[in-house]
Amino acid sequence: QVQLVESGGGLVQAGGALRLSCAASGRTFSRNAFGWYRQAPGKQRAFVASINSGGVSNYADSVKGRFNISRDNAKNTVSLQMNSLKPEDTAVYYCKLFSVDFWGKGTLVTVSS
């Protein structure tokens, strides 16, 4: 059974940083690609970043240069380091396992101005 558990969300001031983690189980972690998405109030869920099994990453234009996605295959964890946070980054952040289109339950990030 696949499980994705996000953590690390919280309240931070603009300009601050947070690190989100996604703990995965139920699949061979190292062979899979993962992504982070976010959903702001009143908006559709949107792509933030992804990382494939080879460690190649991709980012939405809105977060390039500020966010960094990484993976630790030994710990079955995908992380999202978020720097220089802006109020418009406020959203629920979701981890996604692409191979089975499976989502975690999300973690809330709130950036105050």
Gaussian input, Z-matrix of N, CA and C with variables (Angstrom, degrees):
# hf/3-21g

backbone

0 1
 N
 C     1     B1
 C     2     B2     1     A1
 N     3     B3     2     A2     1     D1
 C     4     B4     3     A3     2     D2
 C     5     B5     4     A4     3     D3
 N     6     B6     5     A5     4     D4
 C     7     B7     6     A6     5     D5
 C     8     B8     7     A7     6     D6
 N     9     B9     8     A8     7     D7
 C    10    B10     9     A9     8     D8
 C    11    B11    10    A10     9     D9
 N    12    B12    11    A11    10    D10
 C    13    B13    12    A12    11    D11
 C    14    B14    13    A13    12    D12
 N    15    B15    14    A14    13    D13
 C    16    B16    15    A15    14    D14
 C    17    B17    16    A16    15    D15
 N    18    B18    17    A17    16    D16
 C    19    B19    18    A18    17    D17
 C    20    B20    19    A19    18    D18
 N    21    B21    20    A20    19    D19
 C    22    B22    21    A21    20    D20
 C    23    B23    22    A22    21    D21
 N    24    B24    23    A23    22    D22
 C    25    B25    24    A24    23    D23
 C    26    B26    25    A25    24    D24
 N    27    B27    26    A26    25    D25
 C    28    B28    27    A27    26    D26
 C    29    B29    28    A28    27    D27
 N    30    B30    29    A29    28    D28
 C    31    B31    30    A30    29    D29
 C    32    B32    31    A31    30    D30
 N    33    B33    32    A32    31    D31
 C    34    B34    33    A33    32    D32
 C    35    B35    34    A34    33    D33
 N    36    B36    35    A35    34    D34
 C    37    B37    36    A36    35    D35
 C    38    B38    37    A37    36    D36
 N    39    B39    38    A38    37    D37
 C    40    B40    39    A39    38    D38
 C    41    B41    40    A40    39    D39
 N    42    B42    41    A41    40    D40
 C    43    B43    42    A42    41    D41
 C    44    B44    43    A43    42    D42
 N    45    B45    44    A44    43    D43
 C    46    B46    45    A45    44    D44
 C    47    B47    46    A46    45    D45
 N    48    B48    47    A47    46    D46
 C    49    B49    48    A48    47    D47
 C    50    B50    49    A49    48    D48
 N    51    B51    50    A50    49    D49
 C    52    B52    51    A51    50    D50
 C    53    B53    52    A52    51    D51
 N    54    B54    53    A53    52    D52
 C    55    B55    54    A54    53    D53
 C    56    B56    55    A55    54    D54
 N    57    B57    56    A56    55    D55
 C    58    B58    57    A57    56    D56
 C    59    B59    58    A58    57    D57
 N    60    B60    59    A59    58    D58
 C    61    B61    60    A60    59    D59
 C    62    B62    61    A61    60    D60
 N    63    B63    62    A62    61    D61
 C    64    B64    63    A63    62    D62
 C    65    B65    64    A64    63    D63
 N    66    B66    65    A65    64    D64
 C    67    B67    66    A66    65    D65
 C    68    B68    67    A67    66    D66
 N    69    B69    68    A68    67    D67
 C    70    B70    69    A69    68    D68
 C    71    B71    70    A70    69    D69
 N    72    B72    71    A71    70    D70
 C    73    B73    72    A72    71    D71
 C    74    B74    73    A73    72    D72
 N    75    B75    74    A74    73    D73
 C    76    B76    75    A75    74    D74
 C    77    B77    76    A76    75    D75
 N    78    B78    77    A77    76    D76
 C    79    B79    78    A78    77    D77
 C    80    B80    79    A79    78    D78
 N    81    B81    80    A80    79    D79
 C    82    B82    81    A81    80    D80
 C    83    B83    82    A82    81    D81
 N    84    B84    83    A83    82    D82
 C    85    B85    84    A84    83    D83
 C    86    B86    85    A85    84    D84
 N    87    B87    86    A86    85    D85
 C    88    B88    87    A87    86    D86
 C    89    B89    88    A88    87    D87
 N    90    B90    89    A89    88    D88
 C    91    B91    90    A90    89    D89
 C    92    B92    91    A91    90    D90
 N    93    B93    92    A92    91    D91
 C    94    B94    93    A93    92    D92
 C    95    B95    94    A94    93    D93
 N    96    B96    95    A95    94    D94
 C    97    B97    96    A96    95    D95
 C    98    B98    97    A97    96    D96
 N    99    B99    98    A98    97    D97
 C   100   B100    99    A99    98    D98
 C   101   B101   100   A100    99    D99
 N   102   B102   101   A101   100   D100
 C   103   B103   102   A102   101   D101
 C   104   B104   103   A103   102   D102
 N   105   B105   104   A104   103   D103
 C   106   B106   105   A105   104   D104
 C   107   B107   106   A106   105   D105
 N   108   B108   107   A107   106   D106
 C   109   B109   108   A108   107   D107
 C   110   B110   109   A109   108   D108
 N   111   B111   110   A110   109   D109
 C   112   B112   111   A111   110   D110
 C   113   B113   112   A112   111   D111
 N   114   B114   113   A113   112   D112
 C   115   B115   114   A114   113   D113
 C   116   B116   115   A115   114   D114
 N   117   B117   116   A116   115   D115
 C   118   B118   117   A117   116   D116
 C   119   B119   118   A118   117   D117
 N   120   B120   119   A119   118   D118
 C   121   B121   120   A120   119   D119
 C   122   B122   121   A121   120   D120
 N   123   B123   122   A122   121   D121
 C   124   B124   123   A123   122   D122
 C   125   B125   124   A124   123   D123
 N   126   B126   125   A125   124   D124
 C   127   B127   126   A126   125   D125
 C   128   B128   127   A127   126   D126
 N   129   B129   128   A128   127   D127
 C   130   B130   129   A129   128   D128
 C   131   B131   130   A130   129   D129
 N   132   B132   131   A131   130   D130
 C   133   B133   132   A132   131   D131
 C   134   B134   133   A133   132   D132
 N   135   B135   134   A134   133   D133
 C   136   B136   135   A135   134   D134
 C   137   B137   136   A136   135   D135
 N   138   B138   137   A137   136   D136
 C   139   B139   138   A138   137   D137
 C   140   B140   139   A139   138   D138
 N   141   B141   140   A140   139   D139
 C   142   B142   141   A141   140   D140
 C   143   B143   142   A142   141   D141
 N   144   B144   143   A143   142   D142
 C   145   B145   144   A144   143   D143
 C   146   B146   145   A145   144   D144
 N   147   B147   146   A146   145   D145
 C   148   B148   147   A147   146   D146
 C   149   B149   148   A148   147   D147
 N   150   B150   149   A149   148   D148
 C   151   B151   150   A150   149   D149
 C   152   B152   151   A151   150   D150
 N   153   B153   152   A152   151   D151
 C   154   B154   153   A153   152   D152
 C   155   B155   154   A154   153   D153
 N   156   B156   155   A155   154   D154
 C   157   B157   156   A156   155   D155
 C   158   B158   157   A157   156   D156
 N   159   B159   158   A158   157   D157
 C   160   B160   159   A159   158   D158
 C   161   B161   160   A160   159   D159
 N   162   B162   161   A161   160   D160
 C   163   B163   162   A162   161   D161
 C   164   B164   163   A163   162   D162
 N   165   B165   164   A164   163   D163
 C   166   B166   165   A165   164   D164
 C   167   B167   166   A166   165   D165
 N   168   B168   167   A167   166   D166
 C   169   B169   168   A168   167   D167
 C   170   B170   169   A169   168   D168
 N   171   B171   170   A170   169   D169
 C   172   B172   171   A171   170   D170
 C   173   B173   172   A172   171   D171
 N   174   B174   173   A173   172   D172
 C   175   B175   174   A174   173   D173
 C   176   B176   175   A175   174   D174
 N   177   B177   176   A176   175   D175
 C   178   B178   177   A177   176   D176
 C   179   B179   178   A178   177   D177
 N   180   B180   179   A179   178   D178
 C   181   B181   180   A180   179   D179
 C   182   B182   181   A181   180   D180
 N   183   B183   182   A182   181   D181
 C   184   B184   183   A183   182   D182
 C   185   B185   184   A184   183   D183
 N   186   B186   185   A185   184   D184
 C   187   B187   186   A186   185   D185
 C   188   B188   187   A187   186   D186
 N   189   B189   188   A188   187   D187
 C   190   B190   189   A189   188   D188
 C   191   B191   190   A190   189   D189
 N   192   B192   191   A191   190   D190
 C   193   B193   192   A192   191   D191
 C   194   B194   193   A193   192   D192
 N   195   B195   194   A194   193   D193
 C   196   B196   195   A195   194   D194
 C   197   B197   196   A196   195   D195
 N   198   B198   197   A197   196   D196
 C   199   B199   198   A198   197   D197
 C   200   B200   199   A199   198   D198
 N   201   B201   200   A200   199   D199
 C   202   B202   201   A201   200   D200
 C   203   B203   202   A202   201   D201
 N   204   B204   203   A203   202   D202
 C   205   B205   204   A204   203   D203
 C   206   B206   205   A205   204   D204
 N   207   B207   206   A206   205   D205
 C   208   B208   207   A207   206   D206
 C   209   B209   208   A208   207   D207
 N   210   B210   209   A209   208   D208
 C   211   B211   210   A210   209   D209
 C   212   B212   211   A211   210   D210
 N   213   B213   212   A212   211   D211
 C   214   B214   213   A213   212   D212
 C   215   B215   214   A214   213   D213
 N   216   B216   215   A215   214   D214
 C   217   B217   216   A216   215   D215
 C   218   B218   217   A217   216   D216
 N   219   B219   218   A218   217   D217
 C   220   B220   219   A219   218   D218
 C   221   B221   220   A220   219   D219
 N   222   B222   221   A221   220   D220
 C   223   B223   222   A222   221   D221
 C   224   B224   223   A223   222   D222
 N   225   B225   224   A224   223   D223
 C   226   B226   225   A225   224   D224
 C   227   B227   226   A226   225   D225
 N   228   B228   227   A227   226   D226
 C   229   B229   228   A228   227   D227
 C   230   B230   229   A229   228   D228
 N   231   B231   230   A230   229   D229
 C   232   B232   231   A231   230   D230
 C   233   B233   232   A232   231   D231
 N   234   B234   233   A233   232   D232
 C   235   B235   234   A234   233   D233
 C   236   B236   235   A235   234   D234
 N   237   B237   236   A236   235   D235
 C   238   B238   237   A237   236   D236
 C   239   B239   238   A238   237   D237
 N   240   B240   239   A239   238   D238
 C   241   B241   240   A240   239   D239
 C   242   B242   241   A241   240   D240
 N   243   B243   242   A242   241   D241
 C   244   B244   243   A243   242   D242
 C   245   B245   244   A244   243   D243
 N   246   B246   245   A245   244   D244
 C   247   B247   246   A246   245   D245
 C   248   B248   247   A247   246   D246
 N   249   B249   248   A248   247   D247
 C   250   B250   249   A249   248   D248
 C   251   B251   250   A250   249   D249
 N   252   B252   251   A251   250   D250
 C   253   B253   252   A252   251   D251
 C   254   B254   253   A253   252   D252
 N   255   B255   254   A254   253   D253
 C   256   B256   255   A255   254   D254
 C   257   B257   256   A256   255   D255
 N   258   B258   257   A257   256   D256
 C   259   B259   258   A258   257   D257
 C   260   B260   259   A259   258   D258
 N   261   B261   260   A260   259   D259
 C   262   B262   261   A261   260   D260
 C   263   B263   262   A262   261   D261
 N   264   B264   263   A263   262   D262
 C   265   B265   264   A264   263   D263
 C   266   B266   265   A265   264   D264
 N   267   B267   266   A266   265   D265
 C   268   B268   267   A267   266   D266
 C   269   B269   268   A268   267   D267
 N   270   B270   269   A269   268   D268
 C   271   B271   270   A270   269   D269
 C   272   B272   271   A271   270   D270
 N   273   B273   272   A272   271   D271
 C   274   B274   273   A273   272   D272
 C   275   B275   274   A274   273   D273
 N   276   B276   275   A275   274   D274
 C   277   B277   276   A276   275   D275
 C   278   B278   277   A277   276   D276
 N   279   B279   278   A278   277   D277
 C   280   B280   279   A279   278   D278
 C   281   B281   280   A280   279   D279
 N   282   B282   281   A281   280   D280
 C   283   B283   282   A282   281   D281
 C   284   B284   283   A283   282   D282
 N   285   B285   284   A284   283   D283
 C   286   B286   285   A285   284   D284
 C   287   B287   286   A286   285   D285
 N   288   B288   287   A287   286   D286
 C   289   B289   288   A288   287   D287
 C   290   B290   289   A289   288   D288
 N   291   B291   290   A290   289   D289
 C   292   B292   291   A291   290   D290
 C   293   B293   292   A292   291   D291
 N   294   B294   293   A293   292   D292
 C   295   B295   294   A294   293   D293
 C   296   B296   295   A295   294   D294
 N   297   B297   296   A296   295   D295
 C   298   B298   297   A297   296   D296
 C   299   B299   298   A298   297   D297
 N   300   B300   299   A299   298   D298
 C   301   B301   300   A300   299   D299
 C   302   B302   301   A301   300   D300
 N   303   B303   302   A302   301   D301
 C   304   B304   303   A303   302   D302
 C   305   B305   304   A304   303   D303
 N   306   B306   305   A305   304   D304
 C   307   B307   306   A306   305   D305
 C   308   B308   307   A307   306   D306
 N   309   B309   308   A308   307   D307
 C   310   B310   309   A309   308   D308
 C   311   B311   310   A310   309   D309
 N   312   B312   311   A311   310   D310
 C   313   B313   312   A312   311   D311
 C   314   B314   313   A313   312   D312
 N   315   B315   314   A314   313   D313
 C   316   B316   315   A315   314   D314
 C   317   B317   316   A316   315   D315
 N   318   B318   317   A317   316   D316
 C   319   B319   318   A318   317   D317
 C   320   B320   319   A319   318   D318
 N   321   B321   320   A320   319   D319
 C   322   B322   321   A321   320   D320
 C   323   B323   322   A322   321   D321
 N   324   B324   323   A323   322   D322
 C   325   B325   324   A324   323   D323
 C   326   B326   325   A325   324   D324
 N   327   B327   326   A326   325   D325
 C   328   B328   327   A327   326   D326
 C   329   B329   328   A328   327   D327
 N   330   B330   329   A329   328   D328
 C   331   B331   330   A330   329   D329
 C   332   B332   331   A331   330   D330
 N   333   B333   332   A332   331   D331
 C   334   B334   333   A333   332   D332
 C   335   B335   334   A334   333   D333
 N   336   B336   335   A335   334   D334
 C   337   B337   336   A336   335   D335
 C   338   B338   337   A337   336   D336

   B1=1.4510
   B2=1.5292
   B3=1.3228
   B4=1.4539
   B5=1.5255
   B6=1.3110
   B7=1.4585
   B8=1.5184
   B9=1.3092
   B10=1.4523
   B11=1.5228
   B12=1.3111
   B13=1.4524
   B14=1.5253
   B15=1.3301
   B16=1.4625
   B17=1.5264
   B18=1.3150
   B19=1.4536
   B20=1.5153
   B21=1.3316
   B22=1.4527
   B23=1.5110
   B24=1.3148
   B25=1.4512
   B26=1.5189
   B27=1.3208
   B28=1.4550
   B29=1.5012
   B30=1.3237
   B31=1.4517
   B32=1.5202
   B33=1.3116
   B34=1.4610
   B35=1.5206
   B36=1.3129
   B37=1.4600
   B38=1.5187
   B39=1.3084
   B40=1.4569
   B41=1.5272
   B42=1.3259
   B43=1.4529
   B44=1.5174
   B45=1.3138
   B46=1.4476
   B47=1.5175
   B48=1.3318
   B49=1.4606
   B50=1.5242
   B51=1.3174
   B52=1.4569
   B53=1.5207
   B54=1.3000
   B55=1.4669
   B56=1.5153
   B57=1.3116
   B58=1.4569
   B59=1.5225
   B60=1.3094
   B61=1.4533
   B62=1.5187
   B63=1.3135
   B64=1.4627
   B65=1.5245
   B66=1.3091
   B67=1.4634
   B68=1.5177
   B69=1.3217
   B70=1.4593
   B71=1.5149
   B72=1.3313
   B73=1.4573
   B74=1.5231
   B75=1.3219
   B76=1.4497
   B77=1.5127
   B78=1.3325
   B79=1.4651
   B80=1.5203
   B81=1.3246
   B82=1.4587
   B83=1.5192
   B84=1.3049
   B85=1.4579
   B86=1.5184
   B87=1.3161
   B88=1.4582
   B89=1.5284
   B90=1.3107
   B91=1.4630
   B92=1.5268
   B93=1.3051
   B94=1.4521
   B95=1.5234
   B96=1.3368
   B97=1.4588
   B98=1.5190
   B99=1.3131
   B100=1.4621
   B101=1.5264
   B102=1.3164
   B103=1.4518
   B104=1.5152
   B105=1.3103
   B106=1.4569
   B107=1.5237
   B108=1.3123
   B109=1.4513
   B110=1.5248
   B111=1.3131
   B112=1.4607
   B113=1.5174
   B114=1.3160
   B115=1.4578
   B116=1.5150
   B117=1.3149
   B118=1.4546
   B119=1.5222
   B120=1.3227
   B121=1.4694
   B122=1.5173
   B123=1.3162
   B124=1.4542
   B125=1.5164
   B126=1.3269
   B127=1.4678
   B128=1.5196
   B129=1.3134
   B130=1.4495
   B131=1.5307
   B132=1.3096
   B133=1.4526
   B134=1.5281
   B135=1.3201
   B136=1.4549
   B137=1.5242
   B138=1.3059
   B139=1.4628
   B140=1.5197
   B141=1.3424
   B142=1.4606
   B143=1.5233
   B144=1.3376
   B145=1.4605
   B146=1.5134
   B147=1.3279
   B148=1.4589
   B149=1.5185
   B150=1.3304
   B151=1.4577
   B152=1.5176
   B153=1.3264
   B154=1.4568
   B155=1.5277
   B156=1.3176
   B157=1.4657
   B158=1.5235
   B159=1.3232
   B160=1.4588
   B161=1.5179
   B162=1.3268
   B163=1.4621
   B164=1.5131
   B165=1.3360
   B166=1.4587
   B167=1.5233
   B168=1.3174
   B169=1.4619
   B170=1.5269
   B171=1.3200
   B172=1.4530
   B173=1.5266
   B174=1.3451
   B175=1.4577
   B176=1.5215
   B177=1.3071
   B178=1.4554
   B179=1.5230
   B180=1.3222
   B181=1.4626
   B182=1.5258
   B183=1.3142
   B184=1.4614
   B185=1.5257
   B186=1.3267
   B187=1.4669
   B188=1.5257
   B189=1.3131
   B190=1.4698
   B191=1.5190
   B192=1.3146
   B193=1.4502
   B194=1.5108
   B195=1.3380
   B196=1.4691
   B197=1.5303
   B198=1.3161
   B199=1.4653
   B200=1.5197
   B201=1.3300
   B202=1.4613
   B203=1.5222
   B204=1.3255
   B205=1.4558
   B206=1.5269
   B207=1.3126
   B208=1.4587
   B209=1.5307
   B210=1.2946
   B211=1.4555
   B212=1.5201
   B213=1.3203
   B214=1.4511
   B215=1.5218
   B216=1.3152
   B217=1.4596
   B218=1.5280
   B219=1.3058
   B220=1.4603
   B221=1.5282
   B222=1.3342
   B223=1.4596
   B224=1.5172
   B225=1.3388
   B226=1.4752
   B227=1.5203
   B228=1.3137
   B229=1.4564
   B230=1.5247
   B231=1.3109
   B232=1.4541
   B233=1.5258
   B234=1.3117
   B235=1.4563
   B236=1.5238
   B237=1.3164
   B238=1.4632
   B239=1.5225
   B240=1.3180
   B241=1.4577
   B242=1.5111
   B243=1.3128
   B244=1.4639
   B245=1.5131
   B246=1.3286
   B247=1.4579
   B248=1.5180
   B249=1.3080
   B250=1.4612
   B251=1.5262
   B252=1.3000
   B253=1.4610
   B254=1.5139
   B255=1.3278
   B256=1.4540
   B257=1.5320
   B258=1.3141
   B259=1.4728
   B260=1.5304
   B261=1.3196
   B262=1.4669
   B263=1.5252
   B264=1.3129
   B265=1.4673
   B266=1.5299
   B267=1.3174
   B268=1.4620
   B269=1.5175
   B270=1.3233
   B271=1.4637
   B272=1.5232
   B273=1.3130
   B274=1.4585
   B275=1.5217
   B276=1.3132
   B277=1.4599
   B278=1.5274
   B279=1.3380
   B280=1.4545
   B281=1.5209
   B282=1.2960
   B283=1.4644
   B284=1.5223
   B285=1.3317
   B286=1.4569
   B287=1.5234
   B288=1.3260
   B289=1.4604
   B290=1.5186
   B291=1.3208
   B292=1.4596
   B293=1.5322
   B294=1.3168
   B295=1.4623
   B296=1.5255
   B297=1.3244
   B298=1.4765
   B299=1.5257
   B300=1.3280
   B301=1.4599
   B302=1.5272
   B303=1.3264
   B304=1.4593
   B305=1.5257
   B306=1.3407
   B307=1.4638
   B308=1.5268
   B309=1.3012
   B310=1.4426
   B311=1.5183
   B312=1.3309
   B313=1.4616
   B314=1.5143
   B315=1.2984
   B316=1.4515
   B317=1.5160
   B318=1.3305
   B319=1.4551
   B320=1.5346
   B321=1.3140
   B322=1.4542
   B323=1.5292
   B324=1.3247
   B325=1.4633
   B326=1.5186
   B327=1.3140
   B328=1.4572
   B329=1.5264
   B330=1.3225
   B331=1.4599
   B332=1.5184
   B333=1.3110
   B334=1.4591
   B335=1.5252
   B336=1.3184
   B337=1.4770
   B338=1.5171
   A1=109.07
   A2=115.75
   A3=120.91
   A4=110.05
   A5=115.01
   A6=120.89
   A7=109.76
   A8=115.60
   A9=122.89
   A10=106.95
   A11=117.20
   A12=121.29
   A13=108.95
   A14=115.64
   A15=121.35
   A16=110.08
   A17=114.98
   A18=121.39
   A19=109.27
   A20=115.43
   A21=120.16
   A22=115.86
   A23=117.03
   A24=118.94
   A25=111.82
   A26=115.08
   A27=119.44
   A28=111.45
   A29=115.23
   A30=123.15
   A31=109.27
   A32=116.15
   A33=121.04
   A34=108.74
   A35=116.17
   A36=119.83
   A37=110.86
   A38=115.81
   A39=120.83
   A40=109.83
   A41=114.72
   A42=120.41
   A43=113.51
   A44=116.15
   A45=120.86
   A46=112.79
   A47=114.73
   A48=121.05
   A49=110.69
   A50=114.31
   A51=122.00
   A52=108.46
   A53=115.31
   A54=120.72
   A55=108.36
   A56=115.50
   A57=121.60
   A58=109.80
   A59=115.43
   A60=121.08
   A61=110.24
   A62=114.73
   A63=121.77
   A64=106.86
   A65=116.41
   A66=121.86
   A67=108.61
   A68=116.16
   A69=121.36
   A70=110.84
   A71=114.64
   A72=120.59
   A73=108.98
   A74=115.70
   A75=120.34
   A76=114.80
   A77=116.99
   A78=120.78
   A79=107.59
   A80=115.36
   A81=119.30
   A82=107.31
   A83=115.31
   A84=121.17
   A85=111.99
   A86=117.07
   A87=120.50
   A88=113.28
   A89=118.21
   A90=121.23
   A91=113.01
   A92=116.28
   A93=120.19
   A94=113.72
   A95=113.48
   A96=121.38
   A97=109.08
   A98=114.79
   A99=121.35
   A100=110.06
   A101=113.94
   A102=118.35
   A103=111.45
   A104=114.56
   A105=123.16
   A106=108.02
   A107=114.96
   A108=123.03
   A109=108.47
   A110=116.35
   A111=119.05
   A112=110.47
   A113=113.60
   A114=120.00
   A115=108.74
   A116=115.04
   A117=121.62
   A118=109.34
   A119=117.48
   A120=120.13
   A121=111.76
   A122=116.48
   A123=121.71
   A124=114.95
   A125=117.48
   A126=120.68
   A127=110.82
   A128=115.09
   A129=120.22
   A130=110.69
   A131=115.09
   A132=120.23
   A133=109.47
   A134=116.30
   A135=120.75
   A136=110.59
   A137=114.86
   A138=122.56
   A139=110.58
   A140=115.42
   A141=121.12
   A142=110.46
   A143=116.52
   A144=120.22
   A145=109.25
   A146=115.55
   A147=120.31
   A148=109.10
   A149=114.28
   A150=120.31
   A151=108.06
   A152=116.22
   A153=118.35
   A154=110.98
   A155=115.91
   A156=120.11
   A157=111.70
   A158=116.33
   A159=120.05
   A160=113.82
   A161=115.76
   A162=119.84
   A163=114.74
   A164=116.96
   A165=119.58
   A166=109.09
   A167=116.44
   A168=121.10
   A169=111.17
   A170=113.48
   A171=121.25
   A172=106.80
   A173=115.95
   A174=120.01
   A175=111.92
   A176=115.18
   A177=119.53
   A178=108.50
   A179=116.21
   A180=120.14
   A181=111.74
   A182=116.32
   A183=120.51
   A184=113.36
   A185=117.51
   A186=119.89
   A187=112.64
   A188=118.07
   A189=120.61
   A190=110.65
   A191=115.23
   A192=120.28
   A193=114.28
   A194=117.12
   A195=120.80
   A196=112.23
   A197=116.40
   A198=121.05
   A199=109.76
   A200=115.54
   A201=120.73
   A202=109.61
   A203=115.93
   A204=120.77
   A205=108.86
   A206=115.44
   A207=119.88
   A208=109.36
   A209=115.70
   A210=119.94
   A211=109.98
   A212=115.29
   A213=122.58
   A214=106.33
   A215=115.81
   A216=119.72
   A217=112.30
   A218=117.67
   A219=120.69
   A220=111.56
   A221=115.91
   A222=121.00
   A223=113.14
   A224=116.58
   A225=120.70
   A226=111.50
   A227=115.06
   A228=120.34
   A229=111.16
   A230=115.44
   A231=122.48
   A232=107.22
   A233=116.49
   A234=120.84
   A235=110.93
   A236=114.08
   A237=121.17
   A238=107.46
   A239=116.44
   A240=121.79
   A241=108.10
   A242=116.12
   A243=121.05
   A244=108.70
   A245=115.55
   A246=122.26
   A247=110.41
   A248=115.65
   A249=121.70
   A250=111.23
   A251=115.50
   A252=120.45
   A253=112.06
   A254=114.09
   A255=122.35
   A256=109.16
   A257=117.47
   A258=118.99
   A259=112.83
   A260=117.43
   A261=120.08
   A262=113.47
   A263=117.59
   A264=120.85
   A265=111.79
   A266=116.32
   A267=120.46
   A268=110.40
   A269=116.04
   A270=121.39
   A271=109.34
   A272=114.55
   A273=120.38
   A274=106.75
   A275=115.85
   A276=121.46
   A277=109.27
   A278=114.70
   A279=122.00
   A280=110.76
   A281=114.81
   A282=122.21
   A283=108.37
   A284=116.32
   A285=120.68
   A286=110.65
   A287=115.58
   A288=122.77
   A289=106.83
   A290=117.26
   A291=120.67
   A292=113.47
   A293=118.02
   A294=119.97
   A295=113.16
   A296=116.83
   A297=120.19
   A298=110.84
   A299=117.12
   A300=121.93
   A301=111.01
   A302=115.41
   A303=121.33
   A304=109.43
   A305=114.72
   A306=121.04
   A307=111.66
   A308=115.16
   A309=119.95
   A310=110.02
   A311=116.12
   A312=120.20
   A313=112.78
   A314=117.54
   A315=121.35
   A316=114.45
   A317=114.21
   A318=121.77
   A319=107.27
   A320=116.24
   A321=121.41
   A322=111.32
   A323=114.26
   A324=121.75
   A325=108.13
   A326=116.03
   A327=121.19
   A328=108.49
   A329=115.98
   A330=121.69
   A331=108.15
   A332=116.01
   A333=120.51
   A334=110.46
   A335=115.29
   A336=120.06
   A337=111.92
   D1=128.00
   D2=-178.73
   D3=-76.15
   D4=138.30
   D5=172.14
   D6=-137.20
   D7=137.99
   D8=173.32
   D9=-130.31
   D10=122.28
   D11=-177.47
   D12=-124.19
   D13=113.41
   D14=179.42
   D15=-88.31
   D16=150.68
   D17=175.32
   D18=-153.49
   D19=167.11
   D20=174.95
   D21=104.53
   D22=-4.97
   D23=178.47
   D24=-70.25
   D25=170.10
   D26=179.25
   D27=164.60
   D28=-166.68
   D29=-179.77
   D30=-103.26
   D31=130.33
   D32=-179.39
   D33=-143.10
   D34=150.98
   D35=176.76
   D36=-79.48
   D37=155.00
   D38=176.16
   D39=-54.47
   D40=137.06
   D41=-176.99
   D42=92.88
   D43=-11.69
   D44=-178.86
   D45=-83.86
   D46=-171.59
   D47=-175.82
   D48=-137.50
   D49=151.63
   D50=172.57
   D51=-142.58
   D52=154.74
   D53=175.71
   D54=-124.02
   D55=117.96
   D56=177.02
   D57=-95.22
   D58=147.12
   D59=176.22
   D60=-128.61
   D61=148.30
   D62=176.92
   D63=-128.98
   D64=112.38
   D65=178.10
   D66=-92.91
   D67=124.08
   D68=-174.99
   D69=-113.30
   D70=146.51
   D71=174.53
   D72=-150.53
   D73=160.60
   D74=176.34
   D75=96.44
   D76=-3.52
   D77=176.74
   D78=-140.94
   D79=163.03
   D80=173.15
   D81=-72.11
   D82=100.86
   D83=-167.95
   D84=-56.83
   D85=-48.01
   D86=-170.55
   D87=-64.06
   D88=-19.48
   D89=-177.16
   D90=-90.86
   D91=-3.46
   D92=-171.20
   D93=-109.91
   D94=151.96
   D95=173.54
   D96=-97.61
   D97=145.39
   D98=-178.69
   D99=-131.10
   D100=157.90
   D101=177.31
   D102=-140.35
   D103=161.06
   D104=169.99
   D105=-114.83
   D106=133.83
   D107=175.39
   D108=-127.38
   D109=164.67
   D110=176.67
   D111=-142.42
   D112=152.00
   D113=178.03
   D114=-132.28
   D115=112.51
   D116=177.76
   D117=-84.98
   D118=157.84
   D119=-179.99
   D120=-54.65
   D121=127.96
   D122=177.32
   D123=76.50
   D124=6.97
   D125=-178.44
   D126=-122.71
   D127=164.19
   D128=177.07
   D129=-78.37
   D130=156.89
   D131=176.24
   D132=-64.47
   D133=136.81
   D134=-173.60
   D135=-131.97
   D136=148.29
   D137=178.42
   D138=-66.49
   D139=138.95
   D140=175.79
   D141=-115.51
   D142=-54.35
   D143=-176.56
   D144=-161.60
   D145=159.04
   D146=176.37
   D147=-145.56
   D148=160.35
   D149=176.93
   D150=-145.36
   D151=132.04
   D152=-178.32
   D153=-93.62
   D154=-176.23
   D155=-175.31
   D156=-65.11
   D157=-24.55
   D158=179.37
   D159=-88.83
   D160=0.93
   D161=179.53
   D162=87.51
   D163=7.02
   D164=177.80
   D165=-78.25
   D166=130.93
   D167=-174.49
   D168=-113.20
   D169=160.53
   D170=178.86
   D171=-144.18
   D172=146.19
   D173=-174.40
   D174=-134.71
   D175=149.74
   D176=168.29
   D177=-68.53
   D178=148.17
   D179=-178.55
   D180=-57.39
   D181=-33.24
   D182=-174.65
   D183=-68.68
   D184=-16.53
   D185=-177.24
   D186=-119.07
   D187=-3.70
   D188=-179.86
   D189=-57.30
   D190=134.50
   D191=179.92
   D192=85.54
   D193=-11.99
   D194=179.64
   D195=-115.17
   D196=-34.80
   D197=-177.36
   D198=-108.15
   D199=150.37
   D200=176.39
   D201=-138.19
   D202=125.08
   D203=177.51
   D204=-99.51
   D205=140.82
   D206=179.15
   D207=-146.43
   D208=167.04
   D209=179.20
   D210=-137.98
   D211=148.72
   D212=176.29
   D213=-125.48
   D214=99.05
   D215=-175.58
   D216=-66.90
   D217=-25.59
   D218=178.61
   D219=-71.12
   D220=-28.54
   D221=-178.96
   D222=-106.33
   D223=2.21
   D224=-178.64
   D225=52.74
   D226=46.90
   D227=-175.16
   D228=-132.50
   D229=138.33
   D230=171.55
   D231=-114.54
   D232=132.66
   D233=-176.74
   D234=-119.63
   D235=154.79
   D236=174.89
   D237=-130.36
   D238=107.36
   D239=175.48
   D240=-86.46
   D241=121.82
   D242=-176.60
   D243=-117.20
   D244=116.82
   D245=-179.57
   D246=-115.45
   D247=164.53
   D248=178.26
   D249=48.14
   D250=49.20
   D251=-175.59
   D252=-65.48
   D253=145.76
   D254=-179.30
   D255=-120.55
   D256=156.56
   D257=177.17
   D258=-54.63
   D259=-32.61
   D260=179.51
   D261=-72.59
   D262=-5.07
   D263=172.93
   D264=-83.21
   D265=-6.59
   D266=179.08
   D267=-60.59
   D268=124.73
   D269=-176.42
   D270=-178.02
   D271=169.72
   D272=165.19
   D273=-89.03
   D274=127.47
   D275=-177.63
   D276=-102.68
   D277=130.86
   D278=-176.38
   D279=-118.55
   D280=141.91
   D281=172.59
   D282=-95.76
   D283=142.02
   D284=-178.25
   D285=-131.69
   D286=134.94
   D287=171.39
   D288=-99.01
   D289=111.93
   D290=-169.46
   D291=-68.39
   D292=-36.65
   D293=-170.88
   D294=-61.33
   D295=-30.52
   D296=-179.51
   D297=-121.93
   D298=12.54
   D299=178.48
   D300=51.07
   D301=51.55
   D302=-175.92
   D303=-111.51
   D304=139.67
   D305=-176.85
   D306=-117.84
   D307=147.63
   D308=167.22
   D309=-78.66
   D310=-179.30
   D311=-176.58
   D312=-88.58
   D313=-11.24
   D314=173.94
   D315=96.44
   D316=160.07
   D317=175.41
   D318=-139.12
   D319=136.60
   D320=-173.70
   D321=-86.73
   D322=129.71
   D323=173.56
   D324=-116.35
   D325=124.96
   D326=178.80
   D327=-122.76
   D328=123.47
   D329=-179.88
   D330=-112.42
   D331=117.50
   D332=-178.78
   D333=-92.42
   D334=149.15
   D335=-178.80
   D336=-91.44

